[in-house]
């Protein structure tokens, strides 16, 4: 669903869980293709996640070609 958001070219480091069996929480990194797509992509992704029933989302955005600094 998130790859369908305009400007989003990649999705990674996605984690979803529930706090109480009902309240859905999600974290995700989005990769976008241009600086001007950052805010639009984040807003559109949040709308998409809300429509899917996600109650709280933390969304990190990075530009194509940037290295994710999160080490796993």
DONUTI-698549 format. One record per residue (C-alpha): chain; y, x, z. Coordinates in pm, 1 decimal, padded with zeros to 6 digits. Layout:
REC; cadena; py; px; pz
REC; A; Y; X; Z
...
// end
This chain:
REC; cadena; py; px; pz
REC; A; 00000.0; 00000.0; 00000.0
REC; A; 00246.9; 00276.5; 00086.6
REC; A; 00190.9; 00462.8; -00241.1
REC; A; 00325.3; 00150.8; -00415.3
REC; A; 00665.5; 00201.3; -00248.5
REC; A; 00919.2; 00324.4; -00508.6
REC; A; 00986.9; 00696.1; -00469.8
REC; A; 00677.2; 00764.5; -00257.9
REC; A; 00446.1; 01020.0; -00418.6
REC; A; 00218.9; 01098.9; -00126.6
REC; A; 00094.7; 00974.5; 00209.8
REC; A; -00075.4; 01186.9; 00475.3
REC; A; -00126.4; 01233.9; 00847.8
REC; A; -00171.5; 00858.8; 00893.2
REC; A; -00299.5; 00730.2; 01226.5
REC; A; -00329.0; 00367.1; 01339.4
REC; A; -00439.2; 00228.0; 01673.7
REC; A; -00388.9; -00068.1; 01900.1
REC; A; -00252.6; -00056.8; 02251.3
REC; A; -00407.0; -00378.9; 02374.2
REC; A; -00625.3; -00514.3; 02094.2
REC; A; -00329.1; -00695.3; 01937.1
REC; A; -00024.0; -00466.7; 01917.7
REC; A; -00081.0; -00237.5; 01618.0
REC; A; 00082.8; 00105.3; 01613.7
REC; A; 00092.1; 00346.4; 01317.0
REC; A; 00227.9; 00691.8; 01242.0
REC; A; 00249.1; 00830.2; 00889.4
REC; A; 00411.5; 01101.0; 00678.4
REC; A; 00553.1; 00994.2; 00341.5
REC; A; 00629.9; 01236.5; 00059.0
REC; A; 00917.3; 01127.7; -00166.4
REC; A; 01035.8; 01259.9; -00501.9
REC; A; 01410.8; 01279.1; -00439.1
REC; A; 01661.5; 01308.5; -00156.4
REC; A; 01823.2; 00975.7; -00247.6
REC; A; 01481.6; 00808.1; -00213.4
REC; A; 01444.1; 00905.6; 00153.8
REC; A; 01614.7; 00606.7; 00320.1
REC; A; 01501.7; 00351.4; 00061.4
REC; A; 01140.4; 00467.5; 00084.8
REC; A; 01141.9; 00460.1; 00463.7
REC; A; 01292.6; 00110.3; 00476.5
REC; A; 01054.2; -00023.1; 00210.0
REC; A; 00755.1; 00136.6; 00383.7
REC; A; 00852.5; -00023.3; 00714.7
REC; A; 00878.2; -00365.0; 00544.1
REC; A; 00536.5; -00311.5; 00382.2
REC; A; 00378.6; -00214.0; 00714.8
REC; A; 00537.3; -00511.8; 00892.1
REC; A; 00390.2; -00740.9; 00625.6
REC; A; 00049.3; -00585.4; 00698.0
REC; A; 00082.1; -00667.7; 01067.8
REC; A; 00195.6; -00331.1; 01202.4
REC; A; 00408.9; -00397.5; 01510.7
REC; A; 00548.6; -00045.4; 01555.7
REC; A; 00558.9; 00240.0; 01304.1
REC; A; 00683.9; 00596.3; 01325.0
REC; A; 00752.3; 00722.8; 00973.0
REC; A; 00829.0; 01086.1; 00889.3
REC; A; 00960.7; 01157.7; 00540.0
REC; A; 00944.9; 01486.8; 00350.2
REC; A; 01043.3; 01589.5; -00001.6
REC; A; 00790.2; 01689.2; -00264.8
REC; A; 00724.7; 02060.7; -00240.8
REC; A; 00812.9; 02081.7; 00128.3
REC; A; 00538.1; 02208.3; 00352.0
REC; A; 00438.7; 01979.5; 00636.4
REC; A; 00514.3; 02173.1; 00954.8
REC; A; 00259.5; 01976.8; 01155.5
REC; A; -00037.8; 02205.3; 01207.1
REC; A; -00382.2; 02046.1; 01247.2
// end
